[in-house]
Amino acid sequence: MSKNKTSAQKRHEQSEVRRMRNRAVKSRCHTSAKKFLAALQQKDQNLAQEAYRALQSELDNAKRKGVIKSNACSRKKSRMAILLNKTFAAKTVAN
């Protein structure tokens, strides 16, 4: 007798491969976000801008691969941009 896989077994294996791939992509996004937030905490504008560009790239990559939805990607980028701009906003002189 042959020992063929059922379609359910095959689908389960495929879903496991996809799950692990998606986890890796999401993990890279989370790591980039943590690096960006750490740069904001250090008040280093150049490092923060560099980290923000890297974060944007990772989020766009995750969106392109279908790991996160388009609106989620846009929302996260927008919120991080607001944080960046608030942190390094030009101080007005109150004289």
VEXLUM-931747 format. One record per atom (N, C-alpha, C): x, y, z; residue in three letters. Coordinates in Angstrom, 2 decimals. Atoms other than C-alpha are relative to their C-alpha. Example, Ala and Ser with C-alpha at 12.3 -4.5 7.8 and 13.67 -1.06 7.14 Angstrom:
ATOM,x,y,z,r
ATOM,0.89,-1.19,0.00,ala;
ATOM,12.30,-4.50,7.80,ala;
ATOM,0.90,1.20,0.00,ala;
ATOM,-0.82,-1.19,-0.06,ser;
ATOM,13.67,-1.06,7.14,ser;
ATOM,-0.77,1.09,0.73,ser;
END
This chain:
ATOM,x,y,z,r
ATOM,0.83,-1.18,0.00,met;
ATOM,0.00,0.00,0.00,met;
ATOM,0.88,1.25,0.00,met;
ATOM,-0.77,-1.24,0.03,ser;
ATOM,1.22,3.48,-0.77,ser;
ATOM,-0.31,0.82,1.25,ser;
ATOM,0.17,-0.84,-1.19,lys;
ATOM,1.69,5.98,2.01,lys;
ATOM,-0.08,1.46,-0.43,lys;
ATOM,0.19,-1.36,0.48,asn;
ATOM,0.43,9.08,0.28,asn;
ATOM,-0.55,0.89,1.11,asn;
ATOM,0.54,-0.96,-0.95,lys;
ATOM,-0.33,12.21,2.24,lys;
ATOM,-1.41,0.38,-0.43,lys;
ATOM,1.32,-0.53,0.32,thr;
ATOM,-3.87,13.39,2.47,thr;
ATOM,0.14,1.49,-0.30,thr;
ATOM,-0.06,-1.43,0.32,ser;
ATOM,-4.67,16.88,1.25,ser;
ATOM,0.05,0.83,1.29,ser;
ATOM,-0.01,-0.73,-1.27,ala;
ATOM,-5.25,17.95,4.86,ala;
ATOM,1.41,0.02,0.59,ala;
ATOM,-1.37,0.04,-0.50,gln;
ATOM,-1.74,16.82,5.84,gln;
ATOM,0.88,0.96,-0.79,gln;
ATOM,-0.79,-0.89,0.84,lys;
ATOM,-0.25,18.68,2.90,lys;
ATOM,-0.28,1.46,0.33,lys;
ATOM,0.36,-1.38,-0.33,arg;
ATOM,-2.17,21.86,3.71,arg;
ATOM,0.56,0.40,1.36,arg;
ATOM,-0.54,-0.30,-1.32,his;
ATOM,-1.08,21.61,7.34,his;
ATOM,1.50,0.32,-0.09,his;
ATOM,-1.44,-0.24,0.17,glu;
ATOM,2.59,21.38,6.34,glu;
ATOM,0.25,1.33,-0.70,glu;
ATOM,-0.16,-1.28,0.70,gln;
ATOM,2.20,24.30,3.93,gln;
ATOM,-0.28,1.17,0.93,gln;
ATOM,0.33,-1.10,-0.91,ser;
ATOM,0.56,26.42,6.60,ser;
ATOM,1.09,0.20,1.04,ser;
ATOM,-1.10,-0.12,-0.96,glu;
ATOM,3.40,25.66,9.03,glu;
ATOM,1.18,0.75,-0.62,glu;
ATOM,-1.10,-0.69,0.69,val;
ATOM,5.99,26.80,6.47,val;
ATOM,-0.33,1.48,-0.12,val;
ATOM,0.42,-1.40,0.15,arg;
ATOM,4.02,29.99,5.81,arg;
ATOM,0.02,0.72,1.34,arg;
ATOM,0.04,-0.60,-1.33,arg;
ATOM,3.54,30.62,9.53,arg;
ATOM,1.40,0.39,0.46,arg;
ATOM,-1.37,-0.28,-0.43,met;
ATOM,7.26,30.39,10.21,met;
ATOM,0.60,1.15,-0.82,met;
ATOM,-0.49,-1.09,0.85,arg;
ATOM,8.05,32.66,7.24,arg;
ATOM,-0.60,1.33,0.44,arg;
ATOM,0.67,-1.22,-0.44,asn;
ATOM,5.48,35.22,8.40,asn;
ATOM,0.53,0.48,1.35,asn;
ATOM,-0.55,-0.36,-1.31,arg;
ATOM,6.84,35.11,11.95,arg;
ATOM,1.35,0.68,-0.15,arg;
ATOM,-1.32,-0.57,0.22,ala;
ATOM,10.33,35.87,10.65,ala;
ATOM,-0.12,1.44,-0.51,ala;
ATOM,0.19,-1.34,0.56,val;
ATOM,9.09,38.87,8.66,val;
ATOM,-0.51,0.95,1.08,val;
ATOM,0.53,-0.83,-1.08,lys;
ATOM,7.07,40.20,11.60,lys;
ATOM,1.06,0.29,1.05,lys;
ATOM,-1.07,-0.18,-0.98,ser;
ATOM,10.04,39.69,13.91,ser;
ATOM,0.97,1.09,-0.45,ser;
ATOM,-0.88,-1.05,0.52,arg;
ATOM,12.21,41.83,11.64,arg;
ATOM,-0.65,1.37,0.15,arg;
ATOM,0.72,-1.27,-0.17,cys;
ATOM,9.54,44.55,11.76,cys;
ATOM,0.05,0.45,1.46,cys;
ATOM,-0.03,-0.34,-1.42,his;
ATOM,9.37,44.42,15.56,his;
ATOM,1.40,0.44,0.43,his;
ATOM,-1.37,-0.36,-0.34,thr;
ATOM,13.17,44.55,15.82,thr;
ATOM,0.33,1.40,-0.51,thr;
ATOM,-0.24,-1.33,0.55,ser;
ATOM,13.32,47.59,13.54,ser;
ATOM,-0.73,1.06,0.81,ser;
ATOM,0.76,-0.95,-0.81,ala;
ATOM,10.62,49.30,15.60,ala;
ATOM,0.69,0.24,1.34,ala;
ATOM,-0.71,-0.16,-1.27,lys;
ATOM,12.55,48.64,18.82,lys;
ATOM,1.26,0.84,-0.17,lys;
ATOM,-1.20,-0.80,0.26,lys;
ATOM,15.73,50.06,17.29,lys;
ATOM,-0.36,1.47,-0.20,lys;
ATOM,0.45,-1.36,0.22,phe;
ATOM,13.81,53.14,16.17,phe;
ATOM,-0.36,0.67,1.32,phe;
ATOM,0.40,-0.57,-1.28,leu;
ATOM,12.30,53.69,19.62,leu;
ATOM,1.20,0.21,0.91,leu;
ATOM,-1.22,-0.19,-0.79,ala;
ATOM,15.70,53.20,21.24,ala;
ATOM,0.76,1.23,-0.46,ala;
ATOM,-0.66,-1.20,0.53,ala;
ATOM,17.16,55.87,18.94,ala;
ATOM,-0.73,1.25,0.46,ala;
ATOM,0.76,-1.14,-0.49,leu;
ATOM,14.34,58.21,19.97,leu;
ATOM,0.32,0.26,1.47,leu;
ATOM,-0.32,-0.15,-1.41,gln;
ATOM,15.11,57.55,23.63,gln;
ATOM,1.37,0.65,0.22,gln;
ATOM,-1.35,-0.56,-0.09,gln;
ATOM,18.77,58.46,23.03,gln;
ATOM,0.06,1.44,-0.50,gln;
ATOM,0.08,-1.36,0.57,lys;
ATOM,17.66,61.73,21.36,lys;
ATOM,1.04,0.22,-1.09,lys;
ATOM,-0.97,-0.09,1.11,asp;
ATOM,19.97,60.99,18.42,asp;
ATOM,-0.79,0.10,-1.31,asp;
ATOM,0.86,-0.23,1.16,gln;
ATOM,18.27,62.53,15.40,gln;
ATOM,0.47,-0.77,-1.23,gln;
ATOM,-0.49,0.71,1.18,asn;
ATOM,20.53,61.03,12.71,asn;
ATOM,-0.27,-1.49,0.10,asn;
ATOM,0.24,1.42,-0.21,leu;
ATOM,20.29,57.55,14.19,leu;
ATOM,-1.49,-0.31,-0.10,leu;
ATOM,1.45,0.21,0.03,ala;
ATOM,16.52,57.91,14.58,ala;
ATOM,-0.52,0.04,-1.43,ala;
ATOM,0.45,-0.09,1.39,gln;
ATOM,16.05,58.97,10.97,gln;
ATOM,0.45,-1.22,-0.79,gln;
ATOM,-0.50,1.22,0.67,glu;
ATOM,18.20,56.08,9.78,glu;
ATOM,-0.86,-1.21,0.39,glu;
ATOM,0.82,1.11,-0.49,ala;
ATOM,16.22,53.65,11.95,ala;
ATOM,-1.42,0.09,-0.55,ala;
ATOM,1.34,-0.18,0.56,tyr;
ATOM,12.95,55.15,10.67,tyr;
ATOM,-0.05,-0.47,-1.45,tyr;
ATOM,-0.05,0.46,1.39,arg;
ATOM,13.99,54.54,7.06,arg;
ATOM,0.05,-1.53,-0.06,arg;
ATOM,-0.09,1.47,-0.05,ala;
ATOM,14.91,50.94,7.94,ala;
ATOM,-1.35,-0.60,0.37,ala;
ATOM,1.32,0.48,-0.43,leu;
ATOM,11.56,50.49,9.69,leu;
ATOM,-1.01,0.10,-1.14,leu;
ATOM,0.89,-0.16,1.14,gln;
ATOM,9.67,51.86,6.69,gln;
ATOM,0.24,-1.11,-1.02,gln;
ATOM,-0.36,1.03,0.97,ser;
ATOM,11.52,49.44,4.45,ser;
ATOM,-0.51,-1.37,0.44,ser;
ATOM,0.46,1.30,-0.51,glu;
ATOM,10.73,46.45,6.67,glu;
ATOM,-1.53,-0.10,-0.06,glu;
ATOM,1.46,0.02,0.04,leu;
ATOM,7.05,47.42,6.92,leu;
ATOM,-0.51,-0.15,-1.44,leu;
ATOM,0.40,0.11,1.41,asp;
ATOM,6.77,47.89,3.15,asp;
ATOM,0.25,-1.41,-0.53,asp;
ATOM,-0.33,1.37,0.41,asn;
ATOM,8.45,44.53,2.65,asn;
ATOM,-1.04,-0.98,0.52,asn;
ATOM,1.02,0.88,-0.60,ala;
ATOM,5.99,42.84,5.02,ala;
ATOM,-1.34,0.18,-0.72,ala;
ATOM,1.25,-0.26,0.72,lys;
ATOM,3.09,44.53,3.21,lys;
ATOM,0.03,-0.67,-1.37,lys;
ATOM,-0.13,0.58,1.34,arg;
ATOM,4.38,43.41,-0.18,arg;
ATOM,-0.15,-1.51,0.04,arg;
ATOM,0.08,1.46,-0.12,lys;
ATOM,4.65,39.82,1.04,lys;
ATOM,-1.34,-0.48,0.53,lys;
ATOM,1.33,0.36,-0.48,gly;
ATOM,1.12,39.92,2.44,gly;
ATOM,-0.03,-0.40,1.46,gly;
ATOM,-0.06,0.37,-1.42,val;
ATOM,2.20,39.46,6.05,val;
ATOM,-0.85,0.96,0.81,val;
ATOM,0.87,-0.98,-0.65,ile;
ATOM,0.54,42.70,7.18,ile;
ATOM,-0.81,0.70,-1.09,ile;
ATOM,0.87,-0.67,0.97,lys;
ATOM,-2.28,44.57,5.51,lys;
ATOM,0.48,1.41,-0.29,lys;
ATOM,-0.44,-1.31,0.47,ser;
ATOM,-1.81,47.81,3.66,ser;
ATOM,-0.30,1.10,1.01,ser;
ATOM,0.36,-1.04,-0.96,asn;
ATOM,-3.69,49.95,6.18,asn;
ATOM,0.81,-0.11,1.28,asn;
ATOM,-0.80,0.19,-1.20,ala;
ATOM,-1.77,48.44,9.08,ala;
ATOM,1.41,0.57,-0.22,ala;
ATOM,-1.33,-0.52,0.35,cys;
ATOM,1.51,49.28,7.34,cys;
ATOM,-0.02,1.53,0.03,cys;
ATOM,0.11,-1.45,0.05,ser;
ATOM,0.39,52.86,6.67,ser;
ATOM,-0.19,0.59,1.40,ser;
ATOM,0.26,-0.48,-1.36,arg;
ATOM,-0.88,53.28,10.24,arg;
ATOM,1.28,0.00,0.84,arg;
ATOM,-1.23,0.10,-0.80,lys;
ATOM,2.39,52.09,11.78,lys;
ATOM,1.03,1.02,-0.44,lys;
ATOM,-0.95,-0.99,0.51,lys;
ATOM,4.52,54.27,9.51,lys;
ATOM,-0.41,1.41,0.42,lys;
ATOM,0.50,-1.32,-0.37,ser;
ATOM,2.32,57.28,10.25,ser;
ATOM,0.26,0.29,1.48,ser;
ATOM,-0.19,-0.20,-1.44,arg;
ATOM,2.50,56.80,14.01,arg;
ATOM,1.47,0.19,0.34,arg;
ATOM,-1.43,-0.16,-0.26,met;
ATOM,6.26,56.40,13.94,met;
ATOM,0.50,1.35,-0.51,met;
ATOM,-0.38,-1.30,0.54,ala;
ATOM,6.60,59.53,11.76,ala;
ATOM,-0.42,1.11,0.96,ala;
ATOM,0.47,-0.99,-0.97,ile;
ATOM,4.53,61.49,14.27,ile;
ATOM,0.94,0.03,1.21,ile;
ATOM,-0.94,0.06,-1.12,leu;
ATOM,6.80,60.29,17.09,leu;
ATOM,1.32,0.67,-0.35,leu;
ATOM,-1.26,-0.59,0.45,leu;
ATOM,9.88,61.26,15.10,leu;
ATOM,-0.10,1.52,-0.06,leu;
ATOM,0.16,-1.45,0.15,asn;
ATOM,8.54,64.72,14.31,asn;
ATOM,-0.22,0.70,1.33,asn;
ATOM,0.22,-0.61,-1.31,lys;
ATOM,7.36,65.41,17.86,lys;
ATOM,1.28,0.04,0.81,lys;
ATOM,-1.22,0.08,-0.80,thr;
ATOM,10.65,64.32,19.36,thr;
ATOM,1.02,1.04,-0.43,thr;
ATOM,-1.03,-0.90,0.50,phe;
ATOM,12.81,66.47,17.12,phe;
ATOM,-0.58,1.27,-0.62,phe;
ATOM,0.60,-1.22,0.52,ala;
ATOM,10.47,69.39,16.48,ala;
ATOM,0.89,1.19,0.37,ala;
ATOM,-0.82,-1.20,-0.25,ala;
ATOM,12.23,72.74,16.22,ala;
ATOM,-0.59,0.75,1.21,ala;
ATOM,0.44,-0.72,-1.19,lys;
ATOM,12.06,74.52,19.52,lys;
ATOM,-0.19,1.47,-0.35,lys;
ATOM,0.27,-1.41,0.27,thr;
ATOM,10.44,77.89,19.23,thr;
ATOM,0.59,0.85,1.12,thr;
ATOM,-0.59,-0.90,-0.97,val;
ATOM,12.15,80.77,20.96,val;
ATOM,-1.09,0.89,0.55,val;
ATOM,1.09,-0.76,-0.66,ala;
ATOM,9.80,82.38,23.47,ala;
ATOM,0.60,1.24,0.63,ala;
ATOM,-0.55,-1.26,-0.53,asn;
ATOM,11.45,85.79,23.83,asn;
ATOM,-0.89,1.15,-0.30,asn;
END
